[in-house]
Amino acid sequence: MLTKTQVTGEVVTVYLKGELDHHTARRMREAIDAAVELNMPSLLVLDFSEVGFMDSSGIGLVMGRYRILSKTGAQLHIQGLSPAIYKIMRLAGMERLATLQSKA
Amino acid sequence: MEIINKFQLTILSRSANEGFARSTVAAFASQLDPTLEEISDIKTAVSEAVTNCIVHGYQNEFGKIYISGEITSSGELRVKIRDKGCGIENIEKAMEPLFTTVGGERAGLGFAVMESFTDRIKVRSTVGKGTTVLLVKRIKPRFGSKNG
């Protein structure tokens, strides 16, 4: 399993696991979209604590989810970012689309 | 500048090989005693270049991706990633951040990430013949490191 979903009220948290690249992005994307469609959250939290690697495929994934959420005015929060993943998120300007939080 | 070690690797342009390619290059680079950050930078840049071969170079076909690496006596890692795919018509345009020809959920940041995570990148391409990307990363010598 590359993802695990938790629903608390209007908040959907999806825990991603493994390496996020062009090969794995599709399955992660489908799981997130299914959870969003089913629960229609006002806040989607993507947890990267167990993502060991991410390239720009992860940026495409975040941008795509932001587009979907913005149709209903829902917010996006990204947490558990390792220094390497945080670096790519910042390079791509993702802090303009979502709140970013590093790994504790 | 002397080349002290090199490798060659040929893989099929299947997305399942993206992880294999970046991990192999990272393992080769580990001889230079890089920091975790430097290893992560190398893996990310290689992943972008290999994904470009798969997504853009060969598109819906399978072809071979040729990866070669060299370590120099000055502590430089040079990785060449080549495909024999469709080639790039306008390299300057292709290297612009957010530019992408495939749509979907590609962010168009591949070259921007490669540039940002290495010290130098060079792209050579001929339409209909393929593309070669050279990634150069200098690994800073650390106290007690053995680059030999």
gemmi code that builds the backbone of each chain (N, CA, C; Angstrom):
import gemmi

chains = {
    "A": [
        ("MET", (0.837, -1.208, 0.000), (0.000, 0.000, 0.000), (0.868, 1.252, 0.000)),
        ("LEU", (0.573, 2.166, -0.914), (1.342, 3.400, -0.972), (0.689, 4.521, -0.183)),
        ("THR", (-0.586, 4.293, 0.202), (-1.289, 5.345, 0.936), (-2.176, 4.753, 2.035)),
        ("LYS", (-2.470, 5.598, 3.009), (-3.422, 5.231, 4.056), (-4.249, 6.489, 4.319)),
        ("THR", (-5.543, 6.331, 4.448), (-6.402, 7.517, 4.587), (-7.085, 7.548, 5.950)),
        ("GLN", (-7.169, 8.757, 6.505), (-7.860, 8.937, 7.780), (-8.835, 10.100, 7.615)),
        ("VAL", (-10.078, 9.905, 8.054), (-11.078, 10.975, 7.934), (-11.508, 11.404, 9.333)),
        ("THR", (-11.368, 12.702, 9.623), (-11.813, 13.246, 10.909), (-12.662, 14.474, 10.610)),
        ("GLY", (-13.975, 14.339, 10.729), (-14.873, 15.451, 10.394), (-14.682, 15.849, 8.942)),
        ("GLU", (-14.330, 17.102, 8.737), (-14.164, 17.587, 7.355), (-12.713, 17.545, 6.880)),
        ("VAL", (-11.873, 16.863, 7.683), (-10.451, 16.791, 7.326), (-10.096, 15.369, 6.844)),
        ("VAL", (-9.553, 15.312, 5.650), (-9.061, 14.032, 5.136), (-7.536, 14.078, 5.153)),
        ("THR", (-6.927, 13.101, 5.818), (-5.466, 13.023, 5.833), (-5.044, 11.780, 5.056)),
        ("VAL", (-4.184, 11.984, 4.073), (-3.666, 10.841, 3.316), (-2.174, 10.711, 3.630)),
        ("TYR", (-1.809, 9.557, 4.155), (-0.414, 9.260, 4.493), (0.220, 8.552, 3.295)),
        ("LEU", (1.223, 9.187, 2.715), (1.902, 8.603, 1.558), (3.127, 7.830, 2.031)),
        ("LYS", (3.450, 6.782, 1.297), (4.563, 5.936, 1.733), (5.396, 5.490, 0.537)),
        ("GLY", (6.707, 5.485, 0.702), (7.597, 4.973, -0.349), (8.275, 6.084, -1.118)),
        ("GLU", (8.531, 5.835, -2.397), (9.219, 6.823, -3.233), (8.196, 7.405, -4.206)),
        ("LEU", (8.181, 8.730, -4.315), (7.206, 9.380, -5.192), (7.910, 9.839, -6.469)),
        ("ASP", (7.715, 9.074, -7.524), (8.271, 9.468, -8.827), (7.210, 9.260, -9.895)),
        ("HIS", (7.587, 9.399, -11.140), (6.647, 9.257, -12.247), (5.993, 7.869, -12.233)),
        ("HIS", (6.736, 6.860, -11.754), (6.235, 5.488, -11.736), (5.143, 5.288, -10.683)),
        ("THR", (5.317, 5.894, -9.507), (4.377, 5.650, -8.407), (3.301, 6.732, -8.281)),
        ("ALA", (3.513, 7.871, -8.939), (2.614, 9.019, -8.743), (1.159, 8.689, -9.106)),
        ("ARG", (0.974, 7.900, -10.160), (-0.396, 7.645, -10.628), (-1.236, 6.942, -9.547)),
        ("ARG", (-0.651, 5.901, -8.941), (-1.407, 5.158, -7.924), (-1.703, 6.031, -6.697)),
        ("MET", (-0.725, 6.860, -6.316), (-0.945, 7.748, -5.166), (-2.051, 8.752, -5.486)),
        ("ARG", (-1.969, 9.298, -6.696), (-2.946, 10.290, -7.157), (-4.358, 9.700, -7.140)),
        ("GLU", (-4.509, 8.493, -7.647), (-5.833, 7.860, -7.696), (-6.395, 7.644, -6.304)),
        ("ALA", (-5.532, 7.237, -5.368), (-5.985, 6.996, -3.999), (-6.425, 8.302, -3.334)),
        ("ILE", (-5.661, 9.368, -3.557), (-6.001, 10.666, -2.950), (-7.327, 11.163, -3.543)),
        ("ASP", (-7.436, 11.086, -4.866), (-8.648, 11.594, -5.524), (-9.891, 10.815, -5.099)),
        ("ALA", (-9.749, 9.512, -4.899), (-10.885, 8.699, -4.461), (-11.325, 9.149, -3.070)),
        ("ALA", (-10.348, 9.418, -2.185), (-10.667, 9.847, -0.814), (-11.332, 11.223, -0.818)),
        ("VAL", (-10.881, 12.093, -1.709), (-11.448, 13.450, -1.779), (-12.871, 13.384, -2.339)),
        ("GLU", (-13.044, 12.593, -3.369), (-14.363, 12.498, -3.996), (-15.391, 11.916, -3.023)),
        ("LEU", (-14.966, 10.940, -2.246), (-15.869, 10.260, -1.317), (-16.224, 11.136, -0.118)),
        ("ASN", (-15.259, 11.885, 0.400), (-15.466, 12.598, 1.671), (-15.666, 14.100, 1.537)),
        ("MET", (-15.380, 14.659, 0.369), (-15.492, 16.096, 0.105), (-14.999, 16.943, 1.289)),
        ("PRO", (-13.729, 16.857, 1.613), (-13.212, 17.562, 2.795), (-13.107, 19.071, 2.577)),
        ("SER", (-13.045, 19.816, 3.692), (-12.738, 21.241, 3.566), (-11.225, 21.439, 3.694)),
        ("LEU", (-10.561, 20.408, 4.224), (-9.096, 20.432, 4.323), (-8.526, 19.057, 3.961)),
        ("LEU", (-7.594, 19.064, 3.009), (-6.881, 17.822, 2.670), (-5.458, 17.941, 3.213)),
        ("VAL", (-5.066, 16.957, 4.013), (-3.701, 16.932, 4.542), (-2.949, 15.798, 3.845)),
        ("LEU", (-1.827, 16.137, 3.239), (-0.975, 15.104, 2.650), (0.228, 14.935, 3.563)),
        ("ASP", (0.398, 13.728, 4.088), (1.494, 13.483, 5.029), (2.645, 12.753, 4.311)),
        ("PHE", (3.799, 13.402, 4.284), (4.972, 12.883, 3.567), (5.996, 12.229, 4.509)),
        ("SER", (5.621, 12.022, 5.780), (6.595, 11.524, 6.766), (7.313, 10.256, 6.303)),
        ("GLU", (6.592, 9.412, 5.559), (7.213, 8.142, 5.142), (7.538, 8.100, 3.652)),
        ("VAL", (7.707, 9.297, 3.078), (8.150, 9.360, 1.684), (9.662, 9.591, 1.682)),
        ("GLY", (10.384, 8.616, 1.183), (11.851, 8.682, 1.244), (12.478, 9.441, 0.095)),
        ("PHE", (11.723, 9.588, -0.982), (12.265, 10.272, -2.161), (11.123, 10.901, -2.937)),
        ("MET", (11.375, 12.083, -3.485), (10.386, 12.692, -4.380), (11.101, 13.522, -5.443)),
        ("ASP", (10.668, 13.393, -6.694), (11.172, 14.296, -7.736), (10.020, 15.192, -8.190)),
        ("SER", (10.135, 15.834, -9.333), (9.108, 16.815, -9.709), (7.755, 16.173, -10.029)),
        ("SER", (7.707, 14.841, -10.097), (6.410, 14.172, -10.249), (5.523, 14.493, -9.041)),
        ("GLY", (6.157, 14.659, -7.882), (5.421, 15.014, -6.669), (4.847, 16.421, -6.749)),
        ("ILE", (5.549, 17.300, -7.462), (5.055, 18.670, -7.647), (3.803, 18.627, -8.534)),
        ("GLY", (3.864, 17.805, -9.582), (2.690, 17.630, -10.447), (1.508, 17.110, -9.657)),
        ("LEU", (1.788, 16.178, -8.745), (0.726, 15.599, -7.912), (0.095, 16.668, -7.014)),
        ("VAL", (0.924, 17.499, -6.382), (0.404, 18.546, -5.491), (-0.394, 19.586, -6.298)),
        ("MET", (0.163, 19.985, -7.444), (-0.529, 20.993, -8.270), (-1.890, 20.478, -8.748)),
        ("GLY", (-1.937, 19.220, -9.123), (-3.193, 18.618, -9.591), (-4.237, 18.548, -8.494)),
        ("ARG", (-3.800, 18.187, -7.258), (-4.747, 18.108, -6.137), (-5.231, 19.502, -5.768)),
        ("TYR", (-4.332, 20.483, -5.844), (-4.714, 21.866, -5.540), (-5.820, 22.328, -6.499)),
        ("ARG", (-5.653, 21.994, -7.771), (-6.659, 22.378, -8.782), (-8.022, 21.780, -8.445)),
        ("ILE", (-8.032, 20.524, -8.053), (-9.301, 19.852, -7.714), (-9.924, 20.496, -6.478)),
        ("LEU", (-9.110, 20.733, -5.443), (-9.625, 21.285, -4.186), (-10.129, 22.709, -4.359)),
        ("SER", (-9.450, 23.465, -5.228), (-9.831, 24.880, -5.365), (-11.228, 25.036, -5.994)),
        ("LYS", (-11.718, 24.000, -6.666), (-13.080, 24.059, -7.238), (-14.138, 24.159, -6.140)),
        ("THR", (-13.836, 23.571, -4.965), (-14.809, 23.612, -3.866), (-14.333, 24.519, -2.737)),
        ("GLY", (-13.216, 25.194, -2.946), (-12.689, 26.110, -1.932), (-11.993, 25.402, -0.788)),
        ("ALA", (-11.704, 24.116, -0.940), (-11.027, 23.372, 0.126), (-9.543, 23.750, 0.175)),
        ("GLN", (-8.961, 23.573, 1.360), (-7.554, 23.941, 1.579), (-6.650, 22.709, 1.521)),
        ("LEU", (-5.366, 22.971, 1.301), (-4.392, 21.885, 1.225), (-3.246, 22.145, 2.207)),
        ("HIS", (-2.943, 21.142, 3.007), (-1.823, 21.237, 3.957), (-0.890, 20.064, 3.692)),
        ("ILE", (0.409, 20.352, 3.644), (1.388, 19.294, 3.376), (2.340, 19.216, 4.554)),
        ("GLN", (2.450, 18.040, 5.150), (3.265, 17.915, 6.366), (4.243, 16.741, 6.289)),
        ("GLY", (5.174, 16.731, 7.240), (6.140, 15.626, 7.322), (7.201, 15.676, 6.240)),
        ("LEU", (7.542, 16.880, 5.799), (8.497, 17.010, 4.685), (9.944, 16.859, 5.166)),
        ("SER", (10.693, 15.992, 4.501), (12.126, 15.865, 4.784), (12.817, 17.094, 4.185)),
        ("PRO", (14.049, 17.397, 4.607), (14.739, 18.571, 4.043), (14.818, 18.524, 2.516)),
        ("ALA", (15.070, 17.312, 1.947), (15.213, 17.193, 0.488), (13.884, 17.477, -0.228)),
        ("ILE", (12.803, 16.957, 0.328), (11.493, 17.156, -0.312), (11.032, 18.604, -0.122)),
        ("TYR", (11.322, 19.144, 1.040), (10.975, 20.547, 1.308), (11.669, 21.461, 0.287)),
        ("LYS", (12.929, 21.118, -0.036), (13.722, 21.902, -0.987), (13.038, 21.947, -2.374)),
        ("ILE", (12.534, 20.811, -2.827), (11.858, 20.783, -4.141), (10.529, 21.533, -4.082)),
        ("MET", (9.806, 21.360, -2.975), (8.510, 22.052, -2.820), (8.714, 23.570, -2.899)),
        ("ARG", (9.773, 24.037, -2.226), (10.055, 25.478, -2.216), (10.525, 25.954, -3.592)),
        ("LEU", (11.353, 25.133, -4.241), (11.854, 25.471, -5.574), (10.677, 25.679, -6.537)),
        ("ALA", (9.640, 24.869, -6.364), (8.478, 24.931, -7.254), (7.434, 25.939, -6.778)),
        ("GLY", (7.687, 26.606, -5.649), (6.759, 27.627, -5.152), (5.474, 27.056, -4.579)),
        ("MET", (5.534, 25.832, -4.057), (4.320, 25.183, -3.547), (3.739, 25.872, -2.315)),
        ("GLU", (4.563, 26.721, -1.659), (4.037, 27.424, -0.481), (2.944, 28.425, -0.871)),
        ("ARG", (2.815, 28.683, -2.172), (1.738, 29.576, -2.630), (0.410, 28.824, -2.765)),
        ("LEU", (0.481, 27.498, -2.852), (-0.735, 26.703, -3.036), (-1.182, 25.998, -1.757)),
        ("ALA", (-0.215, 25.759, -0.877), (-0.525, 24.951, 0.313), (0.328, 25.417, 1.477)),
        ("THR", (-0.098, 25.054, 2.689), (0.783, 25.305, 3.831), (1.750, 24.126, 3.916)),
        ("LEU", (3.029, 24.444, 4.105), (4.063, 23.408, 4.131), (4.631, 23.275, 5.534)),
        ("GLN", (4.803, 22.037, 5.969), (5.366, 21.814, 7.303), (6.435, 20.732, 7.238)),
        ("SER", (7.604, 21.052, 7.777), (8.710, 20.088, 7.773), (8.460, 18.973, 8.774)),
        ("LYS", (9.265, 17.924, 8.625), (9.206, 16.798, 9.554), (9.663, 17.280, 10.921)),
        ("ALA", (8.977, 16.878, 11.965), (9.345, 17.333, 13.311), (10.691, 16.748, 13.722)),
    ],
    "B": [
        ("MET", (42.509, 16.775, -16.000), (41.753, 16.094, -14.949), (41.616, 14.602, -15.270)),
        ("GLU", (41.995, 13.782, -14.330), (42.028, 12.343, -14.573), (40.696, 11.678, -14.205)),
        ("ILE", (40.270, 10.741, -15.034), (39.062, 9.973, -14.709), (39.497, 8.755, -13.906)),
        ("ILE", (38.999, 8.649, -12.691), (39.488, 7.556, -11.843), (38.526, 6.365, -11.779)),
        ("ASN", (37.299, 6.570, -12.208), (36.379, 5.417, -12.255), (35.228, 5.732, -13.196)),
        ("LYS", (34.649, 4.710, -13.796), (33.494, 4.926, -14.669), (32.584, 3.713, -14.693)),
        ("PHE", (31.340, 3.934, -15.108), (30.396, 2.818, -15.272), (29.490, 3.099, -16.464)),
        ("GLN", (28.880, 2.033, -16.947), (27.885, 2.170, -18.021), (26.697, 1.298, -17.676)),
        ("LEU", (25.531, 1.786, -18.011), (24.304, 1.053, -17.686), (23.299, 1.305, -18.805)),
        ("THR", (22.672, 0.246, -19.272), (21.602, 0.417, -20.271), (20.326, -0.155, -19.685)),
        ("ILE", (19.265, 0.638, -19.732), (17.980, 0.173, -19.189), (16.886, 0.387, -20.220)),
        ("LEU", (15.812, -0.337, -20.069), (14.644, -0.146, -20.924), (13.843, 1.027, -20.357)),
        ("SER", (13.197, 1.767, -21.241), (12.488, 2.975, -20.787), (11.151, 2.635, -20.115)),
        ("ARG", (11.209, 1.781, -19.124), (10.022, 1.469, -18.319), (10.100, 2.307, -17.048)),
        ("SER", (8.948, 2.830, -16.627), (8.973, 3.707, -15.456), (9.462, 2.972, -14.204)),
        ("ALA", (9.293, 1.659, -14.177), (9.769, 0.887, -13.019), (11.279, 1.002, -12.868)),
        ("ASN", (11.988, 1.374, -13.923), (13.452, 1.490, -13.868), (13.941, 2.848, -13.346)),
        ("GLU", (13.030, 3.785, -13.113), (13.455, 5.113, -12.634), (14.182, 5.001, -11.288)),
        ("GLY", (13.588, 4.233, -10.372), (14.195, 4.059, -9.050), (15.518, 3.320, -9.133)),
        ("PHE", (15.560, 2.318, -10.004), (16.790, 1.534, -10.186), (17.922, 2.433, -10.699)),
        ("ALA", (17.611, 3.280, -11.681), (18.628, 4.152, -12.279), (19.183, 5.133, -11.251)),
        ("ARG", (18.318, 5.809, -10.521), (18.828, 6.828, -9.581), (19.591, 6.181, -8.429)),
        ("SER", (19.128, 4.991, -7.985), (19.826, 4.323, -6.884), (21.199, 3.835, -7.335)),
        ("THR", (21.292, 3.375, -8.586), (22.581, 2.897, -9.111), (23.580, 4.041, -9.199)),
        ("VAL", (23.136, 5.185, -9.728), (24.040, 6.333, -9.834), (24.447, 6.807, -8.430)),
        ("ALA", (23.507, 6.793, -7.504), (23.815, 7.220, -6.135), (24.838, 6.282, -5.499)),
        ("ALA", (24.702, 4.985, -5.766), (25.656, 4.009, -5.216), (27.058, 4.246, -5.797)),
        ("PHE", (27.116, 4.550, -7.090), (28.406, 4.852, -7.735), (29.013, 6.109, -7.115)),
        ("ALA", (28.170, 7.131, -6.921), (28.646, 8.414, -6.386), (29.126, 8.300, -4.942)),
        ("SER", (28.671, 7.265, -4.243), (29.006, 7.153, -2.819), (30.515, 6.993, -2.604)),
        ("GLN", (31.253, 6.601, -3.662), (32.722, 6.505, -3.559), (33.352, 7.856, -3.233)),
        ("LEU", (32.648, 8.931, -3.551), (33.184, 10.273, -3.304), (32.849, 10.776, -1.900)),
        ("ASP", (32.237, 9.903, -1.108), (31.870, 10.255, 0.261), (30.982, 11.510, 0.328)),
        ("PRO", (29.904, 11.514, -0.439), (29.026, 12.692, -0.430), (28.201, 12.782, 0.857)),
        ("THR", (27.669, 13.958, 1.116), (26.750, 14.119, 2.241), (25.386, 13.553, 1.820)),
        ("LEU", (24.505, 13.389, 2.777), (23.150, 12.906, 2.459), (22.454, 13.864, 1.499)),
        ("GLU", (22.708, 15.163, 1.698), (22.083, 16.164, 0.826), (22.596, 16.032, -0.608)),
        ("GLU", (23.911, 15.828, -0.742), (24.480, 15.675, -2.083), (23.944, 14.412, -2.779)),
        ("ILE", (23.817, 13.334, -2.037), (23.264, 12.076, -2.597), (21.820, 12.310, -3.046)),
        ("SER", (21.085, 12.999, -2.216), (19.681, 13.266, -2.539), (19.570, 14.145, -3.796)),
        ("ASP", (20.457, 15.137, -3.914), (20.477, 16.003, -5.104), (20.755, 15.184, -6.373)),
        ("ILE", (21.722, 14.270, -6.267), (22.089, 13.438, -7.420), (20.912, 12.554, -7.825)),
        ("LYS", (20.293, 11.906, -6.843), (19.160, 11.020, -7.137), (18.030, 11.790, -7.813)),
        ("THR", (17.780, 12.997, -7.314), (16.676, 13.780, -7.870), (16.975, 14.184, -9.313)),
        ("ALA", (18.187, 14.680, -9.566), (18.542, 15.121, -10.922), (18.500, 13.949, -11.905)),
        ("VAL", (19.020, 12.789, -11.481), (19.016, 11.603, -12.357), (17.580, 11.154, -12.624)),
        ("SER", (16.765, 11.176, -11.596), (15.364, 10.771, -11.750), (14.644, 11.645, -12.781)),
        ("GLU", (14.932, 12.946, -12.732), (14.307, 13.876, -13.693), (14.757, 13.556, -15.122)),
        ("ALA", (16.063, 13.325, -15.286), (16.593, 13.088, -16.633), (16.051, 11.773, -17.207)),
        ("VAL", (16.008, 10.727, -16.378), (15.517, 9.423, -16.846), (14.010, 9.510, -17.154)),
        ("THR", (13.273, 10.212, -16.307), (11.831, 10.371, -16.552), (11.600, 11.118, -17.866)),
        ("ASN", (12.430, 12.121, -18.145), (12.318, 12.842, -19.423), (12.482, 11.894, -20.614)),
        ("CYS", (13.457, 10.974, -20.518), (13.667, 9.997, -21.609), (12.395, 9.171, -21.822)),
        ("ILE", (11.781, 8.757, -20.715), (10.606, 7.882, -20.787), (9.377, 8.652, -21.289)),
        ("VAL", (9.131, 9.802, -20.672), (7.905, 10.546, -20.958), (7.997, 11.307, -22.284)),
        ("HIS", (9.139, 11.952, -22.519), (9.269, 12.792, -23.716), (10.013, 12.089, -24.853)),
        ("GLY", (11.160, 11.498, -24.521), (11.991, 10.893, -25.568), (11.267, 9.779, -26.300)),
        ("TYR", (10.803, 8.789, -25.537), (10.177, 7.618, -26.161), (8.648, 7.666, -26.143)),
        ("GLN", (8.096, 8.587, -25.385), (6.632, 8.734, -25.281), (5.956, 7.383, -25.067)),
        ("ASN", (5.179, 6.896, -26.014), (4.457, 5.640, -25.760), (5.186, 4.393, -26.238)),
        ("GLU", (6.438, 4.551, -26.625), (7.185, 3.376, -27.084), (8.245, 2.996, -26.051)),
        ("PHE", (8.784, 1.805, -26.196), (9.894, 1.424, -25.334), (11.200, 1.504, -26.116)),
        ("GLY", (12.177, 2.117, -25.501), (13.487, 2.197, -26.127), (14.537, 2.052, -25.050)),
        ("LYS", (15.784, 2.180, -25.436), (16.855, 2.022, -24.452), (17.321, 3.375, -23.929)),
        ("ILE", (17.652, 3.405, -22.667), (18.243, 4.593, -22.051), (19.672, 4.222, -21.658)),
        ("TYR", (20.614, 5.039, -22.109), (22.034, 4.759, -21.869), (22.556, 5.713, -20.795)),
        ("ILE", (23.012, 5.153, -19.705), (23.506, 5.977, -18.596), (24.980, 5.643, -18.376)),
        ("SER", (25.807, 6.671, -18.332), (27.207, 6.414, -18.011), (27.660, 7.442, -16.980)),
        ("GLY", (28.585, 7.039, -16.168), (29.063, 7.929, -15.115), (30.575, 7.893, -15.006)),
        ("GLU", (31.130, 9.008, -14.590), (32.576, 9.110, -14.378), (32.837, 9.857, -13.079)),
        ("ILE", (33.905, 9.467, -12.434), (34.377, 10.211, -11.259), (35.763, 10.727, -11.611)),
        ("THR", (35.991, 11.993, -11.378), (37.295, 12.562, -11.715), (38.149, 12.738, -10.457)),
        ("SER", (39.437, 12.932, -10.701), (40.373, 13.081, -9.572), (40.085, 14.347, -8.767)),
        ("SER", (39.342, 15.280, -9.368), (39.037, 16.515, -8.625), (37.723, 16.391, -7.843)),
        ("GLY", (37.171, 15.182, -7.787), (35.966, 14.983, -6.984), (34.684, 15.370, -7.694)),
        ("GLU", (34.700, 15.259, -9.022), (33.518, 15.612, -9.788), (32.822, 14.339, -10.259)),
        ("LEU", (31.509, 14.339, -10.174), (30.715, 13.246, -10.728), (30.079, 13.753, -12.014)),
        ("ARG", (30.278, 12.994, -13.097), (29.656, 13.373, -14.367), (28.770, 12.227, -14.823)),
        ("VAL", (27.502, 12.516, -15.036), (26.559, 11.477, -15.450), (25.932, 11.876, -16.781)),
        ("LYS", (26.025, 10.966, -17.734), (25.444, 11.227, -19.051), (24.228, 10.325, -19.217)),
        ("ILE", (23.101, 10.898, -19.588), (21.864, 10.132, -19.756), (21.348, 10.386, -21.170)),
        ("ARG", (21.286, 9.320, -21.961), (21.002, 9.495, -23.387), (19.846, 8.600, -23.826)),
        ("ASP", (18.985, 9.157, -24.684), (17.967, 8.309, -25.312), (18.058, 8.478, -26.821)),
        ("LYS", (17.472, 7.539, -27.526), (17.424, 7.629, -28.979), (15.986, 7.883, -29.401)),
        ("GLY", (15.322, 8.757, -28.655), (13.914, 9.045, -28.891), (13.704, 10.189, -29.872)),
        ("CYS", (12.623, 10.929, -29.660), (12.169, 11.903, -30.662), (13.004, 13.190, -30.704)),
        ("GLY", (13.777, 13.444, -29.655), (14.588, 14.668, -29.646), (13.776, 15.895, -29.259)),
        ("ILE", (14.496, 16.990, -29.007), (13.842, 18.237, -28.576), (14.025, 19.284, -29.669)),
        ("GLU", (12.907, 19.867, -30.080), (12.965, 20.857, -31.162), (13.629, 22.155, -30.696)),
        ("ASN", (13.209, 22.623, -29.526), (13.707, 23.893, -29.015), (14.181, 23.704, -27.569)),
        ("ILE", (15.489, 23.500, -27.409), (16.027, 23.184, -26.074), (15.793, 24.340, -25.094)),
        ("GLU", (15.990, 25.549, -25.590), (15.821, 26.726, -24.727), (14.409, 26.761, -24.127)),
        ("LYS", (13.438, 26.513, -25.002), (12.027, 26.511, -24.577), (11.773, 25.361, -23.596)),
        ("ALA", (12.326, 24.194, -23.935), (12.112, 23.007, -23.089), (12.672, 23.209, -21.690)),
        ("MET", (13.697, 24.058, -21.579), (14.323, 24.257, -20.279), (13.638, 25.340, -19.444)),
        ("GLU", (12.657, 26.015, -20.035), (11.930, 27.029, -19.271), (11.085, 26.353, -18.198)),
        ("PRO", (11.129, 26.854, -16.953), (10.301, 26.251, -15.913), (8.820, 26.294, -16.304)),
        ("LEU", (8.117, 25.233, -15.992), (6.666, 25.064, -16.217), (6.302, 24.760, -17.667)),
        ("PHE", (7.319, 24.731, -18.569), (7.007, 24.382, -19.949), (6.927, 22.864, -20.059)),
        ("THR", (5.824, 22.364, -20.601), (5.730, 20.929, -20.851), (4.896, 20.687, -22.097)),
        ("THR", (5.228, 19.617, -22.801), (4.492, 19.326, -24.037), (3.480, 18.212, -23.830)),
        ("VAL", (3.558, 17.528, -22.676), (2.699, 16.358, -22.521), (1.430, 16.603, -21.715)),
        ("GLY", (1.315, 17.741, -21.045), (0.104, 18.022, -20.277), (-0.050, 17.042, -19.125)),
        ("GLY", (-1.275, 16.620, -18.867), (-1.531, 15.704, -17.749), (-1.085, 16.346, -16.463)),
        ("GLU", (-0.308, 15.616, -15.685), (0.135, 16.201, -14.422), (1.652, 16.345, -14.370)),
        ("ARG", (2.282, 16.554, -15.503), (3.706, 16.847, -15.485), (3.850, 18.333, -15.146)),
        ("ALA", (4.743, 18.634, -14.203), (4.857, 20.014, -13.723), (5.692, 20.889, -14.664)),
        ("GLY", (6.445, 20.273, -15.557), (7.308, 21.053, -16.450), (8.525, 21.616, -15.723)),
        ("LEU", (8.937, 20.909, -14.672), (10.044, 21.419, -13.853), (11.304, 20.551, -13.927)),
        ("GLY", (11.277, 19.557, -14.793), (12.402, 18.613, -14.867), (13.749, 19.285, -15.014)),
        ("PHE", (13.902, 20.137, -16.025), (15.207, 20.783, -16.251), (15.530, 21.790, -15.143)),
        ("ALA", (14.505, 22.473, -14.633), (14.739, 23.441, -13.547), (15.298, 22.725, -12.323)),
        ("VAL", (14.759, 21.539, -12.029), (15.249, 20.754, -10.885), (16.673, 20.272, -11.166)),
        ("MET", (16.911, 19.777, -12.391), (18.272, 19.305, -12.729), (19.280, 20.439, -12.576)),
        ("GLU", (18.921, 21.619, -13.043), (19.836, 22.768, -12.953), (20.094, 23.155, -11.509)),
        ("SER", (19.025, 23.113, -10.736), (19.132, 23.576, -9.365), (19.887, 22.574, -8.471)),
        ("PHE", (19.826, 21.283, -8.809), (20.400, 20.259, -7.941), (21.786, 19.784, -8.376)),
        ("THR", (22.312, 20.361, -9.456), (23.668, 19.989, -9.884), (24.491, 21.273, -10.023)),
        ("ASP", (25.767, 21.131, -10.384), (26.588, 22.323, -10.596), (26.550, 22.768, -12.051)),
        ("ARG", (26.298, 21.799, -12.935), (26.281, 22.150, -14.354), (25.455, 21.115, -15.098)),
        ("ILE", (24.697, 21.584, -16.102), (24.020, 20.617, -16.963), (24.178, 21.049, -18.420)),
        ("LYS", (24.295, 20.054, -19.291), (24.434, 20.346, -20.708), (23.436, 19.462, -21.456)),
        ("VAL", (22.710, 20.046, -22.391), (21.709, 19.271, -23.138), (22.033, 19.357, -24.623)),
        ("ARG", (22.081, 18.188, -25.260), (22.307, 18.149, -26.702), (21.187, 17.303, -27.295)),
        ("SER", (20.578, 17.784, -28.372), (19.453, 17.030, -28.906), (19.320, 17.214, -30.408)),
        ("THR", (18.914, 16.151, -31.088), (18.623, 16.237, -32.514), (17.242, 15.635, -32.731)),
        ("VAL", (16.381, 16.396, -33.377), (15.018, 15.907, -33.609), (15.080, 14.611, -34.412)),
        ("GLY", (14.360, 13.610, -33.921), (14.308, 12.307, -34.596), (15.456, 11.384, -34.221)),
        ("LYS", (16.461, 11.928, -33.515), (17.617, 11.077, -33.184), (17.802, 10.856, -31.680)),
        ("GLY", (17.376, 11.827, -30.895), (17.496, 11.622, -29.455), (18.123, 12.786, -28.705)),
        ("THR", (18.257, 12.571, -27.412), (18.710, 13.641, -26.514), (19.761, 13.095, -25.550)),
        ("THR", (20.772, 13.909, -25.281), (21.768, 13.565, -24.256), (21.819, 14.683, -23.229)),
        ("VAL", (21.731, 14.291, -21.974), (21.859, 15.265, -20.878), (23.104, 14.907, -20.073)),
        ("LEU", (23.940, 15.898, -19.833), (25.115, 15.695, -18.987), (24.883, 16.438, -17.681)),
        ("LEU", (24.991, 15.705, -16.587), (24.834, 16.306, -15.260), (26.193, 16.279, -14.566)),
        ("VAL", (26.625, 17.406, -14.050), (27.911, 17.459, -13.340), (27.674, 17.937, -11.911)),
        ("LYS", (28.186, 17.154, -10.984), (28.042, 17.524, -9.565), (29.407, 17.422, -8.891)),
        ("ARG", (29.820, 18.510, -8.268), (31.087, 18.502, -7.526), (30.794, 18.065, -6.096)),
        ("ILE", (31.497, 17.060, -5.651), (31.311, 16.608, -4.269), (32.409, 17.248, -3.430)),
        ("LYS", (31.989, 18.028, -2.470), (32.970, 18.745, -1.651), (33.768, 17.769, -0.805)),
        ("PRO", (35.104, 17.888, -0.841), (35.898, 16.971, -0.005), (35.639, 17.237, 1.464)),
        ("ARG", (35.555, 16.153, 2.222), (35.344, 16.312, 3.654), (36.567, 15.784, 4.379)),
        ("PHE", (36.753, 16.212, 5.593), (37.927, 15.799, 6.354), (37.962, 14.275, 6.475)),
        ("GLY", (39.089, 13.701, 6.097), (39.244, 12.255, 6.250), (38.615, 11.450, 5.133)),
        ("SER", (38.053, 12.124, 4.094), (37.415, 11.366, 3.022), (38.462, 10.794, 2.090)),
        ("LYS", (38.118, 9.640, 1.500), (39.045, 8.977, 0.595), (38.426, 8.946, -0.786)),
        ("ASN", (38.882, 9.782, -1.685), (38.354, 9.764, -3.044), (39.229, 8.908, -3.938)),
        ("GLY", (39.437, 7.677, -3.594), (40.354, 6.880, -4.367), (39.888, 5.506, -4.669)),
    ],
}
model = gemmi.Model(1)
for chain_id, residues in chains.items():
    chain = gemmi.Chain(chain_id)
    for i, (resn, *xyz) in enumerate(residues, 1):
        res = gemmi.Residue()
        res.name, res.seqid = resn, gemmi.SeqId(i, " ")
        for name, pos in zip(("N", "CA", "C"), xyz):
            atom = gemmi.Atom()
            atom.name, atom.element = name, gemmi.Element(name[0])
            atom.pos, atom.b_iso = gemmi.Position(*pos), 0.0
            res.add_atom(atom)
        chain.add_residue(res)
    model.add_chain(chain)
structure = gemmi.Structure()
structure.add_model(model)
structure.setup_entities()
